[in-house]
C-alpha cells in the first residue's frame, strides 16, 4: 500500500477552492447522501459529529433527523460556506467548528454518530483518526464513512491515486474496500456494511482546477494506461471528452461493548 506524502496542507488547498465545494454536484449528490443518512440510522435525540465536513453537505443532510450536529473541518473558508448553506436552508442545529480528525477536541463517548464523507483520503494518519473517532463514540455508537476508493487492482490503484495527487497535492491515499475492512477492525469497531459503488465522470472533473501542464500529464496518464486498466475503469472518449468510472466506498460500523478479559 503506497501512501503519498502530501506536498500541501488541506487547509491551504481548500481555502482557495471552498466556494466550488458549496455548489459541487458531486459533494451534494442527493442519492449518496441519502445512503449515508440511512446507514447512520439517526434518531431524534442523537448528537452527531461530522469530521472533515467541508461545505457541510453531510451535516446538513443529517440535521433534520437528529438533535444536534457538530461539523468540524481544518479549513475556516469551508466552514464559512457551510454556515452560509445552513442559513440559506433555515437549519439552526448545526455548529461549525475548526477541528482536526487526528486530535478531536471532545471527551470520550461524546457522540452517538460520527460521519466522515469524502475527507478520509486527506488524513495523514488515518489509523490515528479512526482511533480518535472510536474514542469519542459512545458504546453502540455508529460510524459512517463515504470516501473515494480504488478497486483491488495494483495498476488502477496507482493510476487513480496519481490522478488525485495531481488534482490535489494534499491527497494522501484512496483505499480499497479490503484496506478499509482491515482499518475498521484495527480501530476496534465492528463492521455493519461495506458498499463499493461507482460514479461516471469526465476527466475534466479532475483537471478543471489545475494548470495546463498538469492537465496534460493527467491526460497522458489515463490514455497511456493498459487496455486492461482502461477496461476496469470503463474508459471511453466521446466527442473528445474522456469519460471514466470513479470508485467510492460506503462503510458503516459500530463501537461494541468491550468483552471481559
C-alpha positions in Angstrom: 0.0 0.0 0.0 1.6 3.2 -1.2 0.7 6.2 0.9 1.6 9.6 -0.6 3.3 12.2 1.5 1.3 15.3 0.7 3.1 18.4 -0.6 0.4 20.8 0.6 -1.9 21.1 3.6 -5.7 20.6 3.0 -6.4 24.0 4.6 -4.1 25.7 2.0 -5.7 23.8 -0.9 -9.3 24.1 0.2 -9.2 27.7 1.3 -8.9 28.6 -2.4 -11.5 26.1 -3.6 -14.1 26.4 -0.8 -16.8 28.1 -2.9 -16.6 25.4 -5.5 -17.5 22.7 -2.9 -20.5 24.6 -1.7 -22.0 24.2 -5.2 -20.4 20.9 -6.2 -22.9 18.4 -7.6 -20.5 15.5 -6.6 -20.5 16.6 -2.9 -24.2 17.5 -2.9 -25.2 14.2 -4.6 -28.6 13.6 -3.0 -28.6 9.8 -3.7 -25.3 9.1 -2.0 -26.1 11.5 0.9 -29.3 9.5 1.4 -27.3 6.3 1.5 -25.1 7.8 4.2 -28.0 9.0 6.3 -29.8 5.7 6.1 -26.6 3.9 7.1 -26.2 6.2 10.1 -29.7 5.2 11.3 -30.2 8.6 13.0 -32.5 9.1 16.0 -34.2 12.3 17.0 -32.1 12.6 20.3 -28.8 11.7 18.7 -25.7 14.0 18.7 -23.6 13.7 15.6 -20.0 14.6 14.8 -19.3 15.2 11.1 -15.5 15.0 10.6 -14.0 16.9 7.6 -17.3 18.5 6.9 -16.1 20.7 4.1 -19.0 22.8 3.0 -21.3 20.9 5.3 -23.4 18.8 2.9 -23.4 15.8 5.2 -24.0 17.7 8.4 -27.0 19.5 6.8 -28.4 16.3 5.4 -28.5 14.8 8.9 -29.7 17.9 10.8 -33.4 17.4 10.5 -33.1 13.8 11.8 -31.1 14.4 15.0 -30.9 16.7 18.0 -27.6 18.4 17.1 -24.7 18.1 14.6 -21.1 19.3 15.3 -19.4 19.8 12.0 -15.6 20.2 12.0 -13.0 21.0 9.4 -9.4 22.3 9.3 -10.4 25.0 6.8 -12.2 28.1 8.0 -13.2 29.0 4.5 -15.0 25.7 4.1 -16.8 26.3 7.4 -17.9 29.7 6.3 -19.5 28.1 3.2 -21.3 25.6 5.5 -22.7 28.3 7.7 -24.0 30.1 4.6 -25.7 26.9 3.3 -27.2 26.3 6.8 -28.6 29.9 7.0 -30.0 29.6 3.4 -31.8 26.4 4.3 -33.0 27.7 7.7 -31.1 25.0 9.6 -30.2 26.0 13.2 -28.9 22.9 14.9 -25.5 22.5 13.1 -22.5 24.0 14.8 -19.5 24.6 12.5 -16.1 24.5 14.3 -12.4 24.2 13.4 -11.2 20.7 14.3 -8.6 18.1 13.3 -9.6 14.5 12.8 -6.4 13.2 14.4 -6.9 15.2 17.6 -10.6 15.6 18.3 -11.3 18.2 21.0 -14.1 16.2 22.6 -14.3 13.9 25.7 -14.6 10.2 25.4 -18.1 8.8 24.4 -19.4 12.3 23.4 -21.3 11.3 20.2 -24.0 8.8 19.1 -22.9 9.0 15.4 -19.7 10.1 13.7 -19.7 10.6 9.9 -16.9 11.4 7.5 -17.6 11.9 3.8 -15.1 12.4 1.0 -12.4 13.5 3.5 -10.5 10.5 4.8 -8.2 10.3 1.8 -6.7 13.6 3.1 -5.8 12.3 6.6 -2.1 11.9 7.1 -2.6 9.3 9.8 -5.8 7.5 9.2 -5.3 5.0 11.9 -4.9 7.8 14.5 -8.0 9.5 13.2 -10.0 6.3 13.4 -8.7 5.8 17.0 -9.9 9.3 17.9 -13.3 8.6 16.3 -13.6 5.4 18.3 -12.7 7.2 21.4 -15.5 9.9 21.1 -18.2 7.4 20.0 -20.4 6.1 22.8 -20.8 2.3 23.2 -23.1 1.2 20.4 -22.5 4.4 18.5 -22.2 4.3 14.7 -19.5 5.4 12.3 -20.3 6.0 8.6 -17.6 6.8 6.1 -18.1 7.6 2.4 -14.9 8.1 0.6 -13.1 7.8 -2.7 -11.8 4.3 -3.3 -9.9 2.1 -5.7 -10.5 -1.4 -7.0 -8.4 -4.4 -6.0 -6.0 -3.9 -8.9 -2.5 -2.6 -8.5 -2.3 -0.7 -11.8 -5.7 1.1 -11.4 -5.0 1.7 -7.7 -1.7 3.5 -8.6 -3.3 5.4 -11.6 -6.3 6.7 -9.6 -4.1 7.8 -6.7 -1.7 9.5 -9.0 -4.6 11.4 -10.6 -5.8 12.5 -7.2 -2.3 13.7 -6.2 -2.1 15.8 -9.4 -5.5 17.2 -8.9 -4.9 17.9 -5.2 -1.4 18.0 -3.6 -2.9 17.4 -0.2 -4.1 14.0 -1.2 -2.8 11.0 0.8 -4.5 7.8 -0.4 -7.7 6.3 -1.8 -8.1 2.9 -0.2 -9.6 -0.3 -1.4 -12.6 -2.0 0.3 -10.2 -4.6 1.7 -7.9 -2.0 3.2 -11.0 -0.3 4.7 -12.1 -3.5 6.3 -8.8 -4.0 8.0 -8.7 -0.4 9.2 -12.1 -0.7 10.8 -11.2 -3.9 12.6 -7.9 -2.3 13.7 -9.8 0.6 15.3 -11.8 -1.8 17.4 -15.0 -1.3 15.5 -17.4 -3.9 14.1 -18.4 -3.5 10.5 -22.1 -3.4 9.7 -21.8 -2.8 5.9 -19.3 -2.1 3.2 -20.7 -0.9 -0.1 -18.4 -0.2 -3.1 -20.0 1.9 -5.8 -19.1 3.9 -8.9 -19.8 7.2 -10.4 -19.1 8.0 -14.0 -17.3 11.4 -14.5 -15.4 13.2 -17.2 -11.6 13.5 -16.7 -12.3 17.3 -16.7 -13.7 16.9 -13.2 -10.1 16.4 -12.1 -8.4 18.9 -14.5 -10.6 22.0 -14.2 -8.6 23.4 -11.3 -5.1 22.6 -12.4 -2.5 24.3 -14.7 -2.2 23.3 -18.3 1.0 21.2 -17.8 -0.7 19.2 -15.0 -3.8 18.8 -17.1 -1.7 17.4 -19.9 0.1 15.0 -17.6 -3.2 13.7 -16.3 -4.5 13.1 -19.8 -1.3 11.2 -20.7 -1.6 9.1 -17.6 -5.0 8.0 -18.4 -4.6 7.4 -22.1 -1.3 5.5 -21.7 -2.9 3.0 -19.2 -3.1 -0.6 -20.3 -6.2 -1.8 -22.2 -7.0 -4.0 -19.2 -6.9 -1.0 -16.8 -9.0 1.1 -19.2 -11.5 -1.8 -19.2 -11.7 -1.8 -15.4 -12.3 1.9 -15.4 -14.7 1.6 -18.4 -12.8 4.4 -20.0 -14.1 5.9 -23.3 -13.6 9.0 -25.4 -16.8 10.6 -26.6 -16.6 13.7 -28.8 -13.2 14.4 -27.4 -14.3 14.0 -23.8 -12.6 11.3 -21.7 -15.2 9.5 -19.5 -14.3 7.0 -16.8 -15.7 5.4 -13.7 -14.7 6.7 -10.3 -14.7 4.4 -7.4 -16.2 5.0 -3.9 -17.0 3.0 -0.8 -19.6 3.5 1.9 -18.7 1.9 5.2 -20.8 1.6 8.3 -19.6 0.2 11.7 -20.4 0.4 15.4 -18.5 0.6 18.6 -19.0 -2.7 20.5 -19.1 -3.2 24.2 -15.7 -4.4 25.5 -15.7 -8.0 26.3 -14.4 -9.1 29.7 -10.9 -10.5 29.5 
